[in-house]
Each structure stands twice: as C-alpha cells, then as structure tokens.
C-alpha cells in the first residue's frame, strides 16, 4: 500500500504520478505488498526534518526513514520529498518535474530497502539499481559523474540493438 500525503500549497497532479511510480518501483524490487508512505512538501519542511533528524540545517531533496523491522508487517518506512527542490532542479537540468520526483522516489526507496552510497562499491550498486528502476540515470550516478544506465548489447556494427521504449525497468 502506498500512501501519499501532500503538504505543499501547489501540488499539481504529482501525487497520482508518485503513487503510480511507487507501485511500479515496489513491484520491480519484489516488494509489491509492502507499505510505504510519502510526504510531498516544500523546502521549509524538508529543511526542518533534515535539521531535526540529521543535524544538517538546510533543505534537501529526499529523506528516508526506514521502519523498524517487523516480520508481521511488510512496512518499508517513510519518505519525505521536496517538491520545491524537484521543480527547481528539473528546470535547471531540462527534465520534467515528474521525472525529477521519480528520481527522488527511486533514491529514497532504495535507501529503505538497504542500499547506500557512502562507499564506492555500494554506491555503484545503488547507481545501477536506480538506473534499472528509472530506465535512465539516477541521483547517485549523476553525483558520481558516471552513467549507470543499463546498456543494450552492441551489434557487430557497434550500434546498440533493441529499443528503449516501455516503462518496465
């Protein structure tokens, strides 16, 4: 079950997209029955949460709060996502706000299932997992300056075979 709570004054239609993307990502991760809650808020809320929980007094894009493990309840945890940061960064980098929010959702969700990017090896694995979920570059690969997008095999001519259409990671 995916719950989206919006505290942003101008949410647009992003809540429906986030719910749909979250369900798709959970299915791809083999966690289809898991519970996830997502708070969509502004920079002020993310700054307060970042300060209170991480002792970093500035807004951020996404925060992950893993649930305590309980074998009786398939609850992954909570995500807090800044719609302000997503819109600003999407404009600056030439992406839609929805695509940017999907990047934050994938990144936060991967943290909830145990991925991390503090060391090079785990960061490469997380970048590859983001790329599989998004069918494109995620936040970790961008920060590392590498493209972890899954590649299609090359034909003898050197061109990529296959198409990139469809929404399956």
C-alpha positions in Angstrom: 0.0 0.0 0.0 1.3 3.4 -1.0 0.1 6.5 0.9 0.9 10.0 -0.4 0.4 13.0 1.8 0.8 16.4 0.3 1.7 19.4 2.5 2.7 21.6 -0.5 0.5 24.5 -1.4 0.8 23.9 -5.1 1.0 20.1 -5.6 -0.3 19.8 -9.1 -1.0 16.3 -10.3 2.2 14.8 -8.9 0.6 12.8 -6.1 -1.0 10.4 -8.6 2.2 10.1 -10.6 4.2 9.4 -7.4 1.7 6.7 -6.3 1.9 5.0 -9.7 5.7 5.2 -9.8 6.0 3.9 -6.2 3.8 0.9 -7.1 5.9 0.2 -10.2 9.2 0.5 -8.3 8.0 -1.7 -5.5 6.9 -4.4 -8.0 10.3 -4.2 -9.7 12.0 -4.6 -6.3 9.9 -7.7 -5.4 8.2 -5.7 -2.6 4.7 -5.3 -4.1 2.9 -5.9 -0.8 5.0 -3.5 1.2 3.6 -0.4 2.9 5.2 2.9 2.0 4.3 6.5 3.0 5.5 9.5 1.1 5.3 13.1 2.3 5.4 15.6 -0.5 6.3 19.0 1.0 8.3 22.2 0.4 11.8 23.2 1.2 10.9 24.6 4.6 9.6 21.3 5.8 12.5 19.3 4.4 14.9 21.7 6.0 13.2 21.2 9.4 13.3 17.5 9.0 16.9 17.5 7.9 17.9 19.6 10.8 15.9 17.6 13.3 17.0 14.1 12.2 20.4 14.7 10.5 21.6 17.9 12.2 22.1 19.5 8.8 20.4 22.9 8.7 19.5 23.2 5.0 16.7 21.8 2.8 17.3 18.6 0.9 15.7 16.7 -1.9 14.6 13.4 -0.3 14.8 11.9 3.2 14.3 8.2 4.0 13.0 7.0 7.4 13.2 3.1 7.5 10.5 1.4 9.6 11.6 -0.9 12.4 11.8 -4.4 11.1 8.7 -6.4 11.9 8.1 -9.7 10.1 4.4 -9.4 10.7 4.1 -6.1 8.9 5.7 -5.5 5.5 6.2 -1.8 6.2 9.3 -0.3 4.5 9.1 3.2 6.0 8.5 6.8 5.1 9.9 9.2 2.5 9.8 13.0 2.6 10.3 14.7 -0.8 10.7 18.4 -1.6 8.5 19.4 -4.5 10.3 22.9 -4.5 13.7 21.3 -5.0 12.3 18.9 -7.6 10.8 21.7 -9.7 13.9 23.9 -9.3 16.3 21.1 -10.3 14.1 19.8 -13.1 14.0 23.3 -14.7 17.8 23.7 -14.3 18.6 20.3 -15.8 16.0 20.1 -18.5 13.8 17.4 -17.1 10.1 17.4 -16.2 9.2 17.8 -12.5 7.6 14.4 -12.6 10.8 12.7 -13.9 12.8 14.5 -11.1 10.3 13.3 -8.5 10.7 9.8 -9.8 14.5 10.1 -9.3 13.9 11.2 -5.7 11.4 8.4 -5.1 13.7 5.7 -6.5 16.6 7.0 -4.5 14.7 7.1 -1.2 13.0 3.8 -1.8 16.4 2.1 -2.4 17.7 3.5 0.9 14.6 2.0 2.6 15.5 -1.5 1.2 19.1 -1.3 2.3 21.1 0.4 -0.4 23.7 3.1 0.5 26.1 5.3 -1.4 28.7 6.2 1.2 31.5 4.0 -0.2 32.4 3.4 -3.9 31.3 -0.3 -4.2 27.8 0.2 -2.6 27.4 3.5 -4.5 28.0 1.7 -7.8 25.4 -0.9 -6.9 22.9 1.7 -5.8 23.5 3.7 -9.0 22.8 0.6 -11.1 19.6 -0.2 -9.1 18.4 3.4 -9.7 19.2 3.1 -13.4 17.2 -0.1 -13.6 14.2 1.4 -11.8 14.3 4.6 -13.8 15.5 3.2 -17.2 18.0 6.1 -17.0 20.4 8.0 -14.9 19.6 8.3 -11.2 20.9 10.6 -8.5 23.9 8.5 -7.4 25.3 8.1 -10.9 24.9 11.8 -11.5 26.7 12.6 -8.3 29.5 10.2 -9.2 29.8 11.6 -12.7 29.1 8.3 -14.3 26.2 6.8 -16.3 25.0 3.5 -14.8 22.2 3.2 -17.3 21.8 -0.5 -18.3 23.3 -0.9 -21.8 22.0 -3.0 -24.6 24.4 -5.3 -26.3 26.3 -3.9 -29.3 25.8 -5.4 -32.7 28.8 -6.1 -34.9 28.4 -2.7 -36.4 28.8 -1.1 -33.0 25.3 0.3 -32.7 23.1 -0.5 -29.8 20.4 -3.1 -30.5 16.9 -3.1 -29.2 14.7 -0.2 -28.2 14.4 1.8 -25.0 10.6 2.2 -25.2 8.3 0.9 -22.5 8.1 1.6 -18.8 9.5 -1.6 -17.3 12.8 -1.1 -15.6 
